[in-house]
Amino acid sequence: MIAGEGAAQAFCAARTDVAGMERLHAFARLLGEENAVQNLVSTASLEAIWQRHFADSLQLIDFVPRETGAWLDMGSGAGFPGLVLAAARPELNLVLVESRKRRSEWLLRAAHFLDLKNCSVLGARLENVETFPAGVITARAFAPLGKLLQLSARFSTRNTVWLLPKGRSAAQELETQPLPVRDMFHVEQSQTDEGGGILVGQGTPKVR
């Protein structure tokens, strides 16, 4: 379990390179400035940005094979996990979907400022995004699990990896799903929150 900003920075450094860490430091400064304009994250969480947001995002890399297709990040908001992953791992292709206009504009500005050529931002509702086969699908605080799967199943293939940070509700949300969904996913312990969980699965969920 990661405890403290120093440990969180070391955790991130082990999953990127020097240039990636420079981009993350720049992102942290940019986020602090933007947060004074619009409430992207809680002010308290900025004091632990490496643990609460950066390491929390980068831990997802550990569950994915090195060679994957495009990542679909739904409801990217302030940029977690999508923008962090794009900044740390330029070999990944990230598609960030955010329907809120001010937040999608922020994501576009941040991606441009950080020169993230591997990151595209779609300012639209997920329902209006053209279907493409995603190698990885992730979302942080996007929607309850059932609705999330209904909206995003069309982007998945039998090889798609699902990484859904659900905090302390992970096991409970999974338990309410039909048996095929429960069989498809399992809960992994979050490295940044002792009570938090990440739903990890592979394939195309059978949803009503």
C-alpha positions as a Markdown table, in Angstrom:
| # | Residue | x | y | z |
|---|---|---|---|---|
| 1 | Met | 0.0 | 0.0 | 0.0 |
| 2 | Ile | 1.3 | 3.4 | -1.0 |
| 3 | Ala | 1.6 | 5.8 | 1.9 |
| 4 | Gly | 2.6 | 9.4 | 1.4 |
| 5 | Glu | 3.6 | 11.7 | -1.5 |
| 6 | Gly | 7.2 | 10.5 | -1.6 |
| 7 | Ala | 6.2 | 6.8 | -2.0 |
| 8 | Ala | 3.6 | 7.8 | -4.5 |
| 9 | Gln | 6.2 | 9.7 | -6.6 |
| 10 | Ala | 8.5 | 6.7 | -6.5 |
| 11 | Phe | 5.6 | 4.5 | -7.6 |
| 12 | Cys | 4.9 | 6.7 | -10.6 |
| 13 | Ala | 8.6 | 7.0 | -11.4 |
| 14 | Ala | 8.8 | 3.2 | -11.7 |
| 15 | Arg | 6.1 | 3.3 | -14.3 |
| 16 | Thr | 7.4 | 6.1 | -16.6 |
| 17 | Asp | 10.7 | 7.8 | -17.5 |
| 18 | Val | 12.3 | 11.1 | -16.7 |
| 19 | Ala | 10.3 | 12.9 | -19.4 |
| 20 | Gly | 7.1 | 11.3 | -18.2 |
| 21 | Met | 7.8 | 12.6 | -14.6 |
| 22 | Glu | 8.5 | 16.1 | -16.0 |
| 23 | Arg | 5.1 | 16.0 | -17.7 |
| 24 | Leu | 3.4 | 14.8 | -14.5 |
| 25 | His | 5.0 | 17.6 | -12.5 |
| 26 | Ala | 3.8 | 20.1 | -15.2 |
| 27 | Phe | 0.3 | 18.6 | -15.1 |
| 28 | Ala | 0.2 | 19.0 | -11.3 |
| 29 | Arg | 1.0 | 22.7 | -11.7 |
| 30 | Leu | -1.5 | 23.1 | -14.5 |
| 31 | Leu | -4.2 | 21.4 | -12.5 |
| 32 | Gly | -3.6 | 23.6 | -9.5 |
| 33 | Glu | -4.0 | 26.7 | -11.6 |
| 34 | Glu | -7.2 | 25.4 | -13.3 |
| 35 | Asn | -8.7 | 24.3 | -10.0 |
| 36 | Ala | -8.8 | 27.9 | -8.9 |
| 37 | Val | -11.0 | 28.7 | -11.9 |
| 38 | Gln | -13.2 | 25.6 | -11.9 |
| 39 | Asn | -13.7 | 22.9 | -9.3 |
| 40 | Leu | -12.0 | 20.0 | -11.0 |
| 41 | Val | -11.0 | 18.2 | -7.8 |
| 42 | Ser | -11.2 | 18.9 | -4.1 |
| 43 | Thr | -8.6 | 21.4 | -2.8 |
| 44 | Ala | -7.6 | 18.9 | -0.1 |
| 45 | Ser | -6.8 | 16.2 | -2.7 |
| 46 | Leu | -4.3 | 18.6 | -4.4 |
| 47 | Glu | -2.1 | 18.3 | -1.3 |
| 48 | Ala | -1.8 | 14.6 | -2.0 |
| 49 | Ile | -2.0 | 14.7 | -5.8 |
| 50 | Trp | 0.6 | 12.1 | -6.4 |
| 51 | Gln | -1.1 | 9.5 | -4.2 |
| 52 | Arg | -4.8 | 10.5 | -4.7 |
| 53 | His | -4.6 | 11.1 | -8.5 |
| 54 | Phe | -1.4 | 10.2 | -10.2 |
| 55 | Ala | -0.4 | 6.9 | -8.5 |
| 56 | Asp | -4.1 | 6.0 | -8.4 |
| 57 | Ser | -4.2 | 6.3 | -12.2 |
| 58 | Leu | -0.9 | 4.7 | -13.0 |
| 59 | Gln | -1.6 | 1.6 | -11.0 |
| 60 | Leu | -3.9 | 0.5 | -13.7 |
| 61 | Ile | -0.9 | -0.2 | -16.0 |
| 62 | Asp | 0.0 | -3.2 | -13.9 |
| 63 | Phe | -3.1 | -5.0 | -15.0 |
| 64 | Val | -2.6 | -4.7 | -18.8 |
| 65 | Pro | -0.3 | -6.5 | -21.2 |
| 66 | Arg | 2.4 | -4.3 | -22.6 |
| 67 | Glu | 1.0 | -4.3 | -26.2 |
| 68 | Thr | -2.6 | -3.1 | -26.2 |
| 69 | Gly | -5.0 | -1.3 | -28.5 |
| 70 | Ala | -6.5 | 2.1 | -27.9 |
| 71 | Trp | -7.6 | 3.0 | -24.4 |
| 72 | Leu | -11.1 | 4.4 | -23.9 |
| 73 | Asp | -11.4 | 6.5 | -20.8 |
| 74 | Met | -15.0 | 7.5 | -20.1 |
| 75 | Gly | -15.9 | 10.6 | -18.2 |
| 76 | Ser | -12.3 | 11.8 | -18.0 |
| 77 | Gly | -13.2 | 14.9 | -15.9 |
| 78 | Ala | -10.0 | 16.4 | -14.5 |
| 79 | Gly | -7.9 | 13.9 | -16.5 |
| 80 | Phe | -7.9 | 10.8 | -14.3 |
| 81 | Pro | -6.9 | 8.3 | -15.2 |
| 82 | Gly | -6.7 | 9.1 | -19.0 |
| 83 | Leu | -4.5 | 12.2 | -19.1 |
| 84 | Val | -2.1 | 10.8 | -16.5 |
| 85 | Leu | -1.7 | 7.6 | -18.4 |
| 86 | Ala | -1.1 | 9.6 | -21.6 |
| 87 | Ala | 1.5 | 11.8 | -20.0 |
| 88 | Ala | 3.3 | 8.9 | -18.4 |
| 89 | Arg | 3.2 | 6.4 | -21.3 |
| 90 | Pro | 3.5 | 8.0 | -24.7 |
| 91 | Glu | 3.3 | 4.6 | -26.4 |
| 92 | Leu | -0.3 | 4.3 | -25.3 |
| 93 | Asn | -3.1 | 5.6 | -27.5 |
| 94 | Leu | -5.7 | 7.3 | -25.2 |
| 95 | Val | -9.2 | 8.4 | -26.2 |
| 96 | Leu | -10.8 | 10.6 | -23.5 |
| 97 | Val | -14.5 | 11.1 | -23.5 |
| 98 | Glu | -16.0 | 14.0 | -21.5 |
| 99 | Ser | -19.4 | 15.4 | -22.1 |
| 100 | Arg | -19.1 | 18.5 | -19.8 |
| 101 | Lys | -18.0 | 21.4 | -22.0 |
| 102 | Arg | -15.7 | 23.2 | -19.6 |
| 103 | Arg | -14.0 | 20.0 | -18.6 |
| 104 | Ser | -13.5 | 18.8 | -22.1 |
| 105 | Glu | -12.1 | 22.2 | -23.0 |
| 106 | Trp | -9.7 | 21.9 | -20.0 |
| 107 | Leu | -8.6 | 18.4 | -21.1 |
| 108 | Leu | -7.9 | 19.7 | -24.6 |
| 109 | Arg | -5.8 | 22.6 | -23.2 |
| 110 | Ala | -3.9 | 20.3 | -20.9 |
| 111 | Ala | -3.2 | 17.8 | -23.6 |
| 112 | His | -2.0 | 20.6 | -25.9 |
| 113 | Phe | 0.2 | 22.1 | -23.1 |
| 114 | Leu | 1.8 | 18.8 | -22.3 |
| 115 | Asp | 2.2 | 18.0 | -26.1 |
| 116 | Leu | 0.4 | 14.7 | -25.7 |
| 117 | Lys | 0.2 | 13.5 | -29.3 |
| 118 | Asn | -1.0 | 10.1 | -28.1 |
| 119 | Cys | -4.2 | 11.6 | -26.6 |
| 120 | Ser | -7.5 | 12.6 | -28.2 |
| 121 | Val | -10.3 | 14.3 | -26.4 |
| 122 | Leu | -13.9 | 13.9 | -27.5 |
| 123 | Gly | -16.3 | 16.5 | -26.0 |
| 124 | Ala | -19.5 | 14.4 | -26.4 |
| 125 | Arg | -21.8 | 12.1 | -24.6 |
| 126 | Leu | -20.6 | 8.5 | -24.8 |
| 127 | Glu | -23.8 | 7.5 | -26.6 |
| 128 | Asn | -22.8 | 9.9 | -29.5 |
| 129 | Val | -19.2 | 8.6 | -29.9 |
| 130 | Glu | -18.6 | 6.4 | -32.9 |
| 131 | Thr | -18.0 | 2.8 | -32.0 |
| 132 | Phe | -14.4 | 1.5 | -32.2 |
| 133 | Pro | -12.7 | -1.6 | -30.8 |
| 134 | Ala | -11.0 | -0.6 | -27.5 |
| 135 | Gly | -8.1 | -2.6 | -26.2 |
| 136 | Val | -8.7 | -1.2 | -22.7 |
| 137 | Ile | -11.8 | 0.5 | -21.2 |
| 138 | Thr | -11.5 | 2.5 | -18.0 |
| 139 | Ala | -13.6 | 4.9 | -16.1 |
| 140 | Arg | -13.3 | 6.6 | -12.7 |
| 141 | Ala | -16.6 | 7.8 | -11.1 |
| 142 | Phe | -18.4 | 7.6 | -14.4 |
| 143 | Ala | -21.6 | 5.7 | -13.6 |
| 144 | Pro | -22.9 | 2.8 | -11.6 |
| 145 | Leu | -21.6 | -0.5 | -13.0 |
| 146 | Gly | -24.7 | -1.7 | -14.7 |
| 147 | Lys | -25.3 | 1.6 | -16.6 |
| 148 | Leu | -21.6 | 1.8 | -17.4 |
| 149 | Leu | -21.5 | -1.6 | -19.0 |
| 150 | Gln | -24.7 | -0.9 | -21.0 |
| 151 | Leu | -23.2 | 2.3 | -22.4 |
| 152 | Ser | -19.8 | 1.0 | -23.2 |
| 153 | Ala | -20.2 | -2.7 | -24.1 |
| 154 | Arg | -20.3 | -1.9 | -27.9 |
| 155 | Phe | -16.6 | -0.7 | -27.7 |
| 156 | Ser | -15.4 | -4.1 | -26.3 |
| 157 | Thr | -14.2 | -7.2 | -27.9 |
| 158 | Arg | -13.3 | -10.6 | -26.4 |
| 159 | Asn | -9.8 | -9.3 | -25.8 |
| 160 | Thr | -10.7 | -5.9 | -24.2 |
| 161 | Val | -9.4 | -5.4 | -20.7 |
| 162 | Trp | -11.7 | -3.5 | -18.3 |
| 163 | Leu | -10.2 | -1.5 | -15.5 |
| 164 | Leu | -12.8 | 0.2 | -13.4 |
| 165 | Pro | -11.7 | 1.9 | -10.1 |
| 166 | Lys | -14.8 | 1.8 | -7.9 |
| 167 | Gly | -13.4 | 2.7 | -4.5 |
| 168 | Arg | -15.1 | 1.1 | -1.5 |
| 169 | Ser | -18.2 | 0.1 | -3.5 |
| 170 | Ala | -16.4 | -2.3 | -5.9 |
| 171 | Ala | -17.4 | -5.6 | -4.4 |
| 172 | Gln | -20.9 | -4.4 | -3.6 |
| 173 | Glu | -21.5 | -3.1 | -7.2 |
| 174 | Leu | -20.3 | -6.3 | -8.7 |
| 175 | Glu | -22.5 | -8.4 | -6.4 |
| 176 | Thr | -25.6 | -6.7 | -7.8 |
| 177 | Gln | -24.8 | -7.7 | -11.4 |
| 178 | Pro | -26.1 | -10.8 | -13.3 |
| 179 | Leu | -24.0 | -13.9 | -13.0 |
| 180 | Pro | -22.2 | -13.5 | -16.4 |
| 181 | Val | -20.9 | -10.1 | -15.4 |
| 182 | Arg | -19.9 | -11.4 | -11.9 |
| 183 | Asp | -18.0 | -14.2 | -13.6 |
| 184 | Met | -16.3 | -11.8 | -16.0 |
| 185 | Phe | -14.9 | -9.4 | -13.3 |
| 186 | His | -13.0 | -9.7 | -10.1 |
| 187 | Val | -11.9 | -7.1 | -7.5 |
| 188 | Glu | -8.3 | -6.1 | -7.1 |
| 189 | Gln | -7.0 | -4.1 | -4.1 |
| 190 | Ser | -6.2 | -0.5 | -4.8 |
| 191 | Gln | -2.7 | 0.5 | -4.0 |
| 192 | Thr | -3.7 | 4.0 | -3.0 |
| 193 | Asp | -6.7 | 3.3 | -0.8 |
| 194 | Glu | -6.8 | 0.6 | 1.8 |
| 195 | Gly | -10.6 | 0.2 | 1.4 |
| 196 | Gly | -10.7 | 0.7 | -2.3 |
| 197 | Gly | -11.1 | -1.8 | -5.1 |
| 198 | Ile | -10.6 | -2.0 | -8.9 |
| 199 | Leu | -12.9 | -4.1 | -11.0 |
| 200 | Val | -10.8 | -6.0 | -13.5 |
| 201 | Gly | -12.3 | -8.0 | -16.3 |
| 202 | Gln | -11.8 | -9.1 | -19.9 |
| 203 | Gly | -14.2 | -9.6 | -22.8 |
| 204 | Thr | -17.6 | -8.3 | -23.8 |
| 205 | Pro | -20.1 | -8.2 | -21.0 |
| 206 | Lys | -23.5 | -9.7 | -21.5 |
| 207 | Val | -25.8 | -6.9 | -20.7 |
| 208 | Arg | -29.6 | -6.5 | -21.1 |
